[in-house]
Every structure is written in C-alpha cells, then in structure tokens.
Amino acid sequence: MIQLFHVTKYYEGCLALSDISLRIDKGECVLLTGPSGAGKTSLLKLIFGAEHPDDGQILVQNRNIARLRRADVPYHRRTMGFVLQDFKLLPHRTVFENVALPLIIRGLSSFESRRKVIEALRAVGMEHKQTTLASVLSAGEQQRACIARAIVNSPIILLADEPTGNLDPQLTIEIAELFKAINARGTTVMMATHNRQVVEQLNGRVLRLDCGHLLSDQGASA
C-alpha cells in the first residue's frame, strides 16, 4: 500500500527526515508519534504528494510519487483524504458546501455529489448540521466536518495531522472513535499525534520519530 525506501527530506538546508524506510499494508492503522519538529508532518506531506523527497523513493499503491507527472498528482490525491489540526473550512460556506468541495473539483453531478456528501456527514454524525455555516460550529463539529470532507471521495488512505490537537479530552475521545470506525471499514489510516490517549484508543501500529529519524516501529504501545 505505502512503501518508503531510504527517504530523506531537507527544508532550506535543515534535515527534516533522514533515511526513512517503512512499509504500511492495506487496512492498517499507523500512528506517528514524537515531539514537535520530529518530522511527522513532513512524512505525511511526502506521502500525500504535497512535497517531494530529496533522496529515496516513495511508492503509494505501486505508484512512484517522485515520478508522477504534474497532471497525475490530482488523481493521486483523490485516492486519499487529509485531515488537518486547524480545520481549513471556508467559514462563510455551509457544512454541506465545505464537504462537497472535493466533489465539485472532480466535476461530479449535483445528484451524485449530494448522495456522497450526505453519506459522509451521516458517517460522522453531522447530517443535521448540513445547512449550518462553518463559522458557527464548535471545535468538535468543525473537526467532524473536516473528516467528512476527507472521506467524501471514499479514500483508500486517510492521513491526519494532529487531528485532536485543538480539542478537549472528551472531544478527543469522540474524534479518535471516528477514525477507529473509518479504519474498521477497511480504510488505511495514518495519523500523526502526540496524544497518548489517542494512541491507546486506536491501538494501532506505532512509529516513533525524533529529529527526522525513525526510532521505533512497534505494536500498540507508544
């Protein structure tokens, strides 16, 4: 599903990732842990195709990301969902409109888009909020809307960068349960988190990064 071979990444001469090699199989739940600046976000961006490695190879679904033509990058990204810590919702658009954006970009019909949006909102318990403006949602509701937007294309892989970082403990539990349910339906989940509660709740495979180095690859303990 996802394979990295000796991947190294620099930003303005500073090492972000060093000689990372790993394999993630279909349907796995993988948790990236480590302190701020460890390289977690950089690794997710490389897999998503938002950045390119300075050395090494990245294969996602047997496609070499570094060799993708520019025209193929949008197709690659459509097979994935990406959930961010800071939501990135359009505040003056409704929940429905925010979730529908990826489908509009794809050019789906309004009938098909509506079906998929409602299905995604139902999966995260937000169907009743579809006409609400994003600007008046609570933090937990905003993150649920973001998750709905990330899964509306039925992604094979769901990436998440500290998705509970701005949430209180109870909301953190609820959001972690959503990711657990999404993974249980067969979606490969890869999440960067510093929250031990999330790590324990998802009970996935743990990858620990520090200063750009992969220190450990273990089971359900951080």
C-alpha positions as CSV (number, residue, x, y, z in Angstrom):
1,M,0.0,0.0,0.0
2,I,2.7,2.5,1.1
3,Q,6.4,1.9,0.9
4,L,9.3,4.2,1.7
5,F,12.9,3.4,0.7
6,H,15.7,5.4,2.3
7,V,13.7,8.7,2.2
8,T,15.5,11.9,3.1
9,K,14.0,15.4,3.1
10,Y,15.6,18.8,3.7
11,Y,13.9,22.2,4.1
12,E,16.3,25.2,3.4
13,G,19.3,23.0,4.3
14,C,17.8,21.7,7.5
15,L,17.2,17.9,7.8
16,A,13.5,17.0,8.2
17,L,13.7,13.3,7.6
18,S,16.7,11.0,7.4
19,D,16.9,7.7,5.6
20,I,13.3,6.6,6.4
21,S,12.3,3.1,5.2
22,L,9.0,1.5,6.1
23,R,6.0,-0.4,4.8
24,I,2.3,0.1,5.6
25,D,-0.1,-2.5,4.4
26,K,-3.7,-2.1,3.3
27,G,-6.1,-1.6,6.2
28,E,-3.5,-0.8,8.8
29,C,-3.8,1.9,11.4
30,V,-0.5,3.6,11.9
31,L,0.3,6.3,14.5
32,L,3.2,8.6,14.1
33,T,4.5,9.8,17.4
34,G,7.3,12.0,18.6
35,P,7.9,15.6,19.7
36,S,7.2,18.7,17.7
37,G,9.6,19.0,14.8
38,A,10.3,15.3,14.7
39,G,9.2,15.0,11.0
40,K,5.7,13.7,11.4
41,T,4.0,16.4,9.2
42,S,6.8,16.2,6.6
43,L,6.3,12.4,6.3
44,L,2.5,12.9,5.7
45,K,3.1,15.6,3.1
46,L,5.5,13.4,1.2
47,I,3.0,10.5,1.1
48,F,0.2,12.9,0.0
49,G,2.4,14.2,-2.8
50,A,2.5,17.8,-1.5
51,E,6.3,17.5,-1.1
52,H,9.0,15.5,-2.9
53,P,11.8,13.7,-1.2
54,D,15.4,14.9,-1.8
55,D,16.5,11.3,-1.8
56,G,14.9,7.9,-1.7
57,Q,11.7,6.5,-3.2
58,I,8.0,6.6,-2.1
59,L,5.5,4.1,-3.5
60,V,1.8,4.5,-2.9
61,Q,-0.4,1.9,-4.4
62,N,2.6,0.9,-6.6
63,R,2.9,4.4,-8.0
64,N,6.3,6.2,-7.5
65,I,5.3,9.6,-6.2
66,A,8.6,11.2,-7.2
67,R,7.9,10.3,-10.8
68,L,4.3,11.4,-11.1
69,R,3.6,13.8,-13.9
70,R,2.0,17.0,-12.7
71,A,-1.2,16.0,-14.4
72,D,-1.3,12.8,-12.4
73,V,-0.9,14.5,-8.9
74,P,-4.6,15.4,-8.5
75,Y,-5.6,11.8,-9.3
76,H,-3.1,10.5,-6.7
77,R,-4.6,12.9,-4.1
78,R,-8.1,11.9,-4.9
79,T,-7.4,8.4,-3.6
80,M,-6.5,9.9,-0.2
81,G,-8.1,12.1,2.5
82,F,-6.2,14.5,4.6
83,V,-7.4,15.9,8.0
84,L,-5.6,18.9,9.5
85,Q,-5.4,20.2,13.0
86,D,-6.6,23.7,12.1
87,F,-9.7,22.6,10.1
88,K,-9.3,24.8,7.0
89,L,-13.0,25.2,6.5
90,L,-14.5,28.0,4.5
91,P,-16.2,30.0,7.3
92,H,-19.0,31.6,5.2
93,R,-20.0,28.4,3.5
94,T,-22.3,25.8,4.9
95,V,-21.2,22.4,6.2
96,F,-22.6,20.8,3.1
97,E,-20.8,23.2,0.8
98,N,-17.5,22.6,2.6
99,V,-17.8,18.8,2.4
100,A,-18.8,19.0,-1.3
101,L,-15.7,20.9,-2.4
102,P,-13.7,17.8,-3.4
103,L,-16.6,16.5,-5.5
104,I,-17.1,19.9,-7.2
105,I,-13.4,19.8,-8.1
106,R,-13.9,16.3,-9.6
107,G,-16.8,17.5,-11.6
108,L,-19.4,15.1,-10.2
109,S,-23.0,15.7,-10.9
110,S,-25.1,17.5,-8.3
111,F,-27.2,14.3,-7.7
112,E,-24.1,12.2,-7.1
113,S,-22.4,14.9,-5.0
114,R,-25.4,15.2,-2.8
115,R,-25.6,11.4,-2.2
116,K,-21.9,11.3,-1.3
117,V,-22.0,14.4,1.0
118,I,-25.0,13.1,2.9
119,E,-23.3,9.7,3.3
120,A,-20.1,11.3,4.6
121,L,-22.0,13.6,7.0
122,R,-24.0,10.7,8.3
123,A,-20.8,8.7,9.0
124,V,-19.5,11.5,11.3
125,G,-22.9,12.4,12.9
126,M,-23.2,15.7,11.2
127,E,-26.1,15.2,8.8
128,H,-28.3,17.5,10.9
129,K,-25.8,20.3,10.5
130,Q,-25.5,20.4,6.7
131,T,-27.1,23.8,6.3
132,T,-25.1,25.4,9.2
133,L,-22.3,27.9,8.4
134,A,-18.9,26.6,9.3
135,S,-18.2,29.8,11.2
136,V,-20.7,28.9,14.0
137,L,-19.7,25.3,14.5
138,S,-18.0,24.2,17.7
139,A,-14.4,22.9,17.5
140,G,-15.6,19.3,17.6
141,E,-18.2,19.9,14.9
142,Q,-15.6,21.6,12.7
143,Q,-13.3,18.6,13.0
144,R,-16.2,16.3,12.2
145,A,-16.9,18.3,9.1
146,C,-13.3,18.1,8.1
147,I,-13.3,14.4,8.5
148,A,-16.5,14.2,6.4
149,R,-14.7,16.3,3.7
150,A,-11.7,14.0,3.8
151,I,-13.8,10.8,3.4
152,V,-16.4,12.1,0.9
153,N,-14.3,10.7,-2.0
154,S,-14.2,7.2,-0.3
155,P,-10.4,7.4,0.0
156,I,-8.3,4.3,0.2
157,I,-5.9,6.1,2.6
158,L,-6.8,8.6,5.2
159,L,-3.9,10.8,6.5
160,A,-4.4,13.0,9.6
161,D,-2.0,15.6,11.2
162,E,-2.7,16.1,14.9
163,P,-6.5,16.0,14.3
164,T,-7.3,16.2,18.0
165,G,-4.6,18.9,18.9
166,N,-7.2,21.7,19.4
167,L,-9.8,19.6,21.2
168,D,-10.7,18.9,24.8
169,P,-10.3,15.3,26.2
170,Q,-13.9,14.3,25.7
171,L,-13.9,15.5,22.0
172,T,-10.6,13.8,21.5
173,I,-12.2,10.5,22.5
174,E,-15.1,11.1,20.1
175,I,-12.8,12.0,17.2
176,A,-10.5,9.1,17.8
177,E,-13.5,6.8,17.8
178,L,-14.5,8.2,14.3
179,F,-11.0,7.3,13.0
180,K,-11.3,3.9,14.6
181,A,-14.6,3.3,12.8
182,I,-13.2,4.5,9.5
183,N,-10.3,2.2,9.8
184,A,-12.6,-0.7,10.7
185,R,-14.3,-0.3,7.4
186,G,-11.1,-1.0,5.6
187,T,-9.5,2.4,5.1
188,T,-5.8,2.6,5.8
189,V,-5.3,5.3,8.5
190,M,-2.0,7.1,9.2
191,M,-2.2,9.7,11.9
192,A,0.4,12.0,13.4
193,T,-0.3,12.6,17.1
194,H,1.4,13.4,20.4
195,N,-1.6,12.4,22.4
196,R,-1.0,9.1,24.2
197,Q,-4.8,8.7,24.9
198,V,-5.4,8.7,21.1
199,V,-2.5,6.1,20.6
200,E,-4.0,3.8,23.2
201,Q,-7.6,4.2,22.0
202,L,-6.8,3.5,18.3
203,N,-4.5,0.6,19.4
204,G,-2.6,0.7,16.1
205,R,1.0,0.3,15.0
206,V,3.2,3.0,16.4
207,L,6.1,4.6,14.5
208,R,8.2,7.0,16.7
209,L,10.1,9.8,15.0
210,D,12.7,12.1,16.6
211,C,14.8,14.7,14.8
212,G,13.8,13.2,11.4
213,H,14.9,9.6,12.4
214,L,12.6,6.6,12.7
215,L,13.4,5.3,16.2
216,S,10.9,2.5,16.6
217,D,8.2,0.5,14.8
218,Q,6.1,-1.3,17.3
219,G,2.6,-2.6,18.0
220,A,0.1,-0.9,20.2
221,S,2.4,0.8,22.8
222,A,3.9,4.2,22.2
